[in-house]
Structures are given as C-alpha cells and as structure tokens.
C-alpha cells in the first residue's frame, strides 16, 4: 500500500473522531505535490497552568502555532500533576504543537518540595539572608528560594524535568527565574541573599555563574534534542548590560516577559525611554541572528468593559509591529491581558486576540531600519512602522497600502506617540 495514502487515511480517521486538529504549513498543488504555505506573521505562544475542559484544549491547540508551557508540578497551591497526562492527547490535536513543561531555577514550590516557611528536607539546598532567615519569593511567601550553585539541587532539577519529559511526552522545558543578577532574589527584601560558599552577600558574578552551571546540568539531563527555554532577564538595556545572552550558549532560547513594557495601558504612559524599547527589539533581532527561540510577551492591562476597544487595539498594534521589527523564524508572541492587583492568570481568558492576528506579510526583506524618525521593516507583502517616541511623526509612503482589515491607507501617514502600523500592499491578495 502507498504509504502516503496510508498516512492520509490515518489522518482522516483521527480528524473525523475529533482527535486531530490540522495546522500544517504544507499544502498540495493540483498535481498532489507538496507546497509551502506562508508562515503566520504572528505565531503565538502561551502559558496554561490551570485545568481546562476538552473544548478549551481544542481552542488552545488551534490557537498556538508552535509551543506553550503546560503544567508545573504545583501551581497556585494546587496539585495539577494529573493534568500532565493530557499532553499526548493535546499534541494529537495539533501534531505541530511543541509543549514544554514548566520548572523554576530557584522556586521550591514548583517542584513539590516540602518547604513551607522552613525546609524539612535538604535544608542545605535553600538560601538564607544576612539576618539568618530563610529567603522566600517576594510575591509568594510560601515559595522558598534555593541556591542555584548547589550541585545536588542542580541534579534534582535536571532529573525531575527529564522524568516529566519521558513520562508525559513533553518536548522540552520552560525554566523560569534564570537570572544573571541577584536583583530578583533580593527584590523587596530587607536583607540580601547569602552565598553559602562565602558566608557573604551573593555577588552578581557568582550568581550568574551558578545559574549557568544549573543550565548545563539541566541540558545534560534532558539531552541536546529537547528544547530548553529560559525566562528571567531584565527588559530594555539591562538585558544587554547584564550579559543575559551568555545563557544562550546552553539554552535554545528565551522568554522576553514584558516586551516593550509591563502592564501597558493606552490611557497611561508606562512606555519608558526609546532606548529601552529599542533594546527590546534588538533582543529579538540578535536572537534571530543566532537562530534562537524567543517568546515575546506583550503584557497589557486588561481592558475594562467601558473602555475603548480602539485604544487597546492601537496598543496591540504597537506591540505587534514592534515584534515584527525584530522577529526571526523561531519567534512567537503572546498578547497578555493582565488584571492589576490580581495574581497572574494562565488560562485562555488571559490571552488577547488582536484584529490583525491573521495578517500575512510574507518573509522579511532585510532587517529593520530607521527613516524619518520611524522604525520600519519591509516584508514581501507588507510593511511595519513604529513610532516609540513621545512626539507625532509623519511618514510618506510609496505605493498603495491597506490595513489588515482592508481599509486603504492615506499618505502621509500620521503616527502618534507610541504607536505602530501594520500595512499590506494594495496589490496583495
């Protein structure tokens, strides 16, 4: 029997049973030859750490292009271990979906360690501050911090994550709180963390070296063929100043949480200086050159029912266009709606789907550039422009252009402060 026909039969049966959601990037022409379909301009990533219904999982499988985090052993104080058993089924819904298991470099609660205010097992793994108190997370007081330099802890992290990959079918690891300085571990703390080796406050250089050793231990445990994605870098210029990209000697990529700002609000200026915005875009561009994965999280305040939809869509345009300026072929974006004053939400309701999400601009024609005070990048079927400054800018466009919704764009194009535009060529079909 022709194997291609056999495979098609299997796919048809799975699809008819509702077990397979097809999101292939290859199609067939009239002669049955395989043909590439344009890759999406906004391949999406996301994080799910709550129990979802079957119907919700089908939405997840259809929405996310390549990968997402799934379940940590413990999240929000709830034991979600059994949800890991759904990974193989979710991947049947979308065989192209890459699923990563969540872990943390220094958070005990994510590994179900018995550590409530005081560690009862392996106390030598945990950190204390200069006052001799156990060091906990600034936001989750029950989450004690561990020493990334402790060899036994490094091996435990690698061994545990390897077990989750083998047992449940994960494609790799999303390792949180991998940091190049002690900023996070000491955040909002009266006393700094102590390095057990020296008995003194942990130095940034030693902290970074410890995190690198932990990454190598995880890599050795899971192997070279599994994905290792890290999260924990400063945004803006601090990202480069701390040498965070050095971790990419071991990791396959990084999550850029708070891309272009944190809890961005269209009615309140939280955008920061242009230099930090440009550094955020340059992080994507540098990772693209290295062939590294990036998850860019556009972190926005959630829209209230009585607030303007247009104002928030403009904010999403700014984030989406900024993403496209530095985007590489292994880059993904999440439009996250943060509810201020509440814990992070990791279900479907946290992700926004902008109107332009299905716009197809084709492949980029070179890197981004600045012209007439606007940052621009050209694509096969479109163009993106971003004005990250605090002044309005006017741009003259050559040719005919339209929005992803099909509206014709007039020239000169006015770009107010902190806005971006995603344009398609008029002749594009």
C-alpha positions in Angstrom: 0.0 0.0 0.0 1.2 3.5 -0.8 2.5 4.9 2.5 1.3 8.4 1.6 -2.2 7.1 1.1 -2.0 5.1 4.4 -0.9 8.2 6.3 -3.7 10.3 4.8 -6.2 7.6 5.8 -5.0 7.6 9.4 -5.2 11.4 9.5 -8.7 11.4 8.1 -9.9 8.9 10.7 -8.3 10.9 13.5 -9.9 14.1 12.2 -13.3 12.5 11.9 -13.1 11.4 15.5 -12.2 14.9 16.6 -8.8 13.8 17.8 -6.7 15.8 15.3 -6.6 19.5 14.5 -4.7 20.2 11.4 -2.4 23.2 11.3 0.1 22.1 8.7 2.3 24.6 6.9 2.4 22.4 3.8 -0.3 22.1 1.3 -0.6 20.2 -2.1 -1.0 21.6 -5.5 -3.3 20.3 -8.3 -0.8 17.5 -9.1 -0.5 16.4 -5.5 3.0 17.9 -5.0 3.8 19.4 -1.6 3.9 23.2 -1.5 4.8 25.6 1.3 2.1 27.7 2.8 3.1 31.1 4.1 4.1 31.0 7.7 2.0 33.1 10.0 3.2 36.6 10.8 2.2 36.3 14.4 2.8 32.7 15.6 1.5 32.6 19.1 2.8 31.2 22.3 1.1 30.9 25.6 1.1 29.5 29.1 -1.5 27.3 30.6 -1.3 26.2 34.2 -4.9 25.5 35.1 -7.2 22.6 34.4 -9.1 23.1 31.1 -12.0 21.3 29.5 -11.7 19.3 26.3 -13.3 22.1 24.3 -10.9 24.7 25.7 -7.9 22.5 24.9 -9.1 22.3 21.3 -9.1 26.1 21.2 -5.5 26.1 22.6 -4.4 23.6 20.1 -5.8 25.7 17.2 -4.5 29.0 18.6 -0.9 28.4 19.4 1.4 27.9 16.5 4.3 26.1 17.9 4.6 25.8 21.7 3.4 26.7 25.1 4.1 25.9 28.7 1.8 23.4 30.3 1.8 22.3 33.9 4.2 22.8 36.7 4.0 20.1 39.3 2.5 22.7 41.6 0.8 25.9 40.5 -1.2 28.3 42.6 -1.1 26.0 45.5 -2.9 23.3 43.6 -1.6 19.9 42.6 -2.1 19.6 38.9 0.1 16.6 38.3 -2.7 14.6 36.7 -3.1 17.2 34.0 0.2 16.3 32.6 -1.3 13.1 31.4 -3.2 15.1 28.8 -0.1 16.2 27.0 0.0 13.4 24.4 -3.7 14.0 23.6 -3.2 17.7 23.2 -0.4 17.0 20.8 -2.7 14.7 18.8 -5.0 17.7 18.4 -2.1 19.6 16.8 1.0 17.5 15.9 3.0 20.6 15.2 2.5 22.0 18.7 5.6 21.9 20.9 4.8 21.5 24.5 7.2 22.5 27.3 7.0 21.6 31.0 7.3 24.5 33.4 10.0 24.5 36.0 11.9 27.1 38.1 15.6 27.5 38.8 15.1 28.7 42.4 11.5 28.2 43.5 10.8 25.2 45.7 7.0 25.1 45.3 7.3 24.3 41.6 9.0 21.0 42.4 6.6 20.0 45.2 9.4 20.1 47.7 8.1 20.0 51.3 9.1 23.6 52.2 6.5 25.7 53.9 8.3 28.6 55.6 11.1 26.2 56.7 12.6 23.4 54.6 12.2 19.9 56.1 14.3 18.1 53.6 17.7 19.1 52.2 17.9 22.4 54.1 21.4 22.9 52.6 19.8 23.5 49.2 18.0 26.6 50.4 19.1 30.2 50.7 19.2 32.4 53.8 19.5 36.1 54.1 22.1 38.1 56.1 19.7 38.0 59.1 19.7 34.2 59.0 16.1 33.9 57.8 15.0 31.6 55.1 14.6 33.5 51.9 11.2 33.4 50.2 9.8 34.8 47.0 8.7 38.5 47.3 5.2 37.7 46.0 4.6 34.2 47.1 5.8 33.9 50.7 5.4 30.1 50.7 7.8 29.7 47.9 11.3 29.5 49.4 14.3 30.2 47.2 17.1 27.7 46.6 20.8 28.1 45.9 21.4 27.6 42.1 25.0 26.7 42.9 24.1 23.7 45.0 25.2 20.7 42.9 22.5 18.4 44.4 19.8 20.9 43.6 21.1 21.2 40.1 20.9 17.5 39.6 17.5 17.3 41.2 16.1 19.9 38.8 17.6 18.1 35.8 16.4 14.7 36.9 12.9 15.8 37.7 12.4 17.6 34.4 13.9 14.7 32.5 11.3 12.5 34.2 8.4 14.7 33.1 9.6 14.7 29.5 9.9 10.9 29.5 6.7 10.2 31.3 4.3 12.6 29.7 5.8 13.4 26.2 6.9 17.0 26.7 9.2 18.4 24.0 11.3 20.3 26.5 11.5 22.7 29.4 10.5 26.2 30.2 12.8 27.1 33.1 11.7 30.2 35.0 13.8 32.6 37.2 17.1 32.0 35.4 18.7 35.4 36.2 22.1 37.0 35.6 22.0 39.1 38.8 20.6 38.9 42.3 18.0 41.6 41.6 15.0 39.3 41.7 16.1 37.1 44.6 16.7 40.2 46.7 13.7 42.2 45.4 11.8 43.9 48.2 13.9 42.1 50.8 15.3 43.9 53.9 18.4 41.7 53.8 20.3 40.2 50.8 20.8 36.5 50.0 23.9 34.9 51.4 26.2 32.8 49.3 26.7 29.6 51.4 30.3 29.3 50.0 31.5 32.7 51.3 29.0 33.5 54.1 28.6 36.9 52.5 26.0 38.5 50.3 25.8 36.8 46.9 27.8 38.6 44.3 26.2 39.1 40.9 29.1 37.4 39.1 28.8 34.3 41.3 25.1 34.2 40.9 25.3 34.3 37.1 28.0 31.6 37.1 25.7 29.4 39.4 22.8 29.8 37.0 25.0 28.8 34.1 26.0 25.6 35.9 22.4 24.9 36.7 21.5 25.3 33.0 24.3 22.9 32.0 23.0 20.3 34.5 19.5 20.6 33.0 20.9 20.3 29.5 23.0 17.3 30.3 19.9 15.7 31.9 17.3 16.3 29.1 19.7 16.0 26.2 20.5 18.1 23.2 17.4 17.1 21.2 15.0 18.6 23.8 14.2 22.3 24.0 15.5 24.4 26.9 13.8 27.8 27.1 14.6 30.2 29.9 12.9 33.2 31.5 14.2 35.8 33.9 16.1 38.6 32.1 15.7 42.3 32.7 13.9 44.1 29.9 15.5 47.0 28.0 19.1 48.0 28.1 19.7 46.0 31.3 19.2 42.8 29.3 22.4 43.5 27.4 24.3 45.1 30.3 23.9 42.0 32.5 25.1 39.7 29.7 22.0 37.7 29.8 22.6 36.4 26.2 25.5 34.4 27.5 23.0 31.9 28.8 22.2 31.1 25.1 25.4 29.1 25.0 23.4 26.4 26.7 19.7 27.4 26.2 17.8 27.2 22.9 16.0 30.5 23.5 14.4 32.8 26.0 11.1 34.3 27.1 11.0 38.1 26.9 8.4 38.8 29.5 7.1 42.3 29.5 8.2 43.0 25.9 8.1 46.9 25.4 6.8 47.4 28.9 4.9 45.9 31.8 1.1 46.2 32.2 1.0 48.7 29.4 -2.0 51.0 29.4 -3.3 53.0 26.5 -4.5 55.7 28.9 -1.4 55.9 31.0 2.2 56.4 29.9 4.2 53.4 31.0 6.3 53.0 27.9 9.7 54.1 29.2 12.6 55.6 27.2 13.1 54.9 23.5 16.5 53.3 24.3 14.8 50.6 26.3 12.2 49.9 23.6 14.9 49.6 21.0 16.9 47.2 23.2 13.8 45.0 23.5 13.5 44.9 19.7 17.3 44.3 19.4 17.0 41.3 21.7 14.7 39.7 19.1 17.0 40.7 16.3 20.1 39.3 18.0 18.3 36.0 18.8 17.1 35.8 15.2 20.7 36.0 14.0 21.7 33.2 16.3 18.7 31.1 15.3 17.3 31.2 18.9 13.7 30.9 20.1 12.0 33.9 21.6 8.7 34.2 23.3 7.8 37.9 23.3 5.0 38.6 25.9 3.1 41.8 25.2 2.0 42.5 28.7 -1.0 44.8 28.7 -3.5 45.9 31.3 -6.8 44.1 30.7 -9.5 46.2 29.1 -12.5 47.1 31.2 -16.0 46.8 29.6 -16.5 50.6 29.4 -13.1 51.3 27.9 -12.4 52.0 24.2 -11.7 48.9 22.1 -9.9 51.1 19.6 -7.5 52.4 22.2 -6.4 48.9 23.1 -6.2 47.7 19.5 -3.8 50.6 18.9 -1.7 49.3 21.8 -1.7 45.8 20.4 -0.7 47.3 17.0 2.3 49.0 18.7 3.3 45.7 20.3 2.7 43.6 17.2 4.6 46.0 14.9 7.5 46.2 17.4 7.6 42.4 17.4 7.7 42.2 13.6 10.7 44.6 13.5 13.0 42.1 15.2 11.1 38.8 14.5 13.0 35.7 13.4 11.6 32.4 12.1 11.6 30.9 15.6 9.9 33.8 17.3 6.5 33.8 18.9 4.3 36.3 20.6 1.6 36.4 23.3 -0.8 39.3 23.8 -1.4 39.0 27.6 -4.2 40.9 29.4 -3.1 41.5 33.0 -5.6 42.2 35.7 -3.9 44.7 38.0 -3.9 43.7 41.7 -4.7 40.1 41.0 -2.4 37.0 40.6 -1.3 36.1 37.1 -3.9 34.2 35.1 -2.7 31.2 33.0 -5.9 30.2 31.3 -7.4 31.1 27.9 -9.1 34.3 29.2 -5.7 35.9 29.8 -4.8 36.0 26.1 -6.0 38.7 23.7 -6.6 38.1 20.1 -6.0 41.4 18.2 -7.9 42.0 15.0 -4.7 41.8 12.9 -3.6 38.5 14.3 -4.1 36.7 11.0 -2.4 39.3 8.8 0.1 37.7 6.4 3.0 39.9 5.4 5.3 37.2 4.0 9.0 37.0 4.6 11.0 40.0 5.7 13.2 41.8 3.2 16.1 42.5 5.4 16.4 43.9 8.9 14.6 46.8 10.5 15.9 50.4 9.9 15.1 54.0 11.0 13.9 56.5 8.5 12.3 59.9 9.1 12.1 59.3 12.8 10.2 56.0 12.4 11.5 52.4 12.7 10.5 50.3 9.7 10.8 46.9 8.2 9.8 45.7 4.8 8.1 42.4 4.0 7.2 40.6 0.8 3.6 41.6 1.1 3.7 44.4 3.6 5.4 46.8 5.9 5.5 47.7 9.6 6.3 51.0 11.1 6.7 52.0 14.8 7.0 55.4 16.5 8.3 54.7 20.0 8.9 58.4 20.8 6.7 61.0 22.6 6.1 63.1 19.5 3.9 62.6 16.5 5.7 61.6 13.2 4.5 61.9 9.6 5.6 59.3 7.1 5.4 59.5 3.3 4.6 56.1 1.7 5.4 55.0 -1.8 2.7 52.9 -3.5 -0.8 51.9 -2.3 -1.3 50.4 1.1 -4.1 49.0 3.2 -4.7 47.8 6.7 -5.1 44.1 7.6 -8.9 44.9 7.7 -8.8 46.1 4.1 -9.0 49.8 4.6 -6.9 52.0 2.3 -4.1 54.0 4.0 -3.7 57.6 3.1 -0.2 59.2 2.8 1.4 60.9 4.5 0.7 58.5 7.4 0.5 60.1 10.8 1.9 58.1 13.7 1.1 59.4 17.2 3.5 58.7 20.1 3.9 55.1 21.0 2.0 53.6 18.1 2.7 51.2 15.3 1.1 50.3 12.0 0.9 47.0 10.1 0.4 47.6 6.4 -0.3 45.3 3.4 0.4 46.2 -0.2 -2.7 47.1 -2.1 -1.9 44.6 -4.8 -1.5 41.8 -2.3 -4.2 39.0 -2.4 
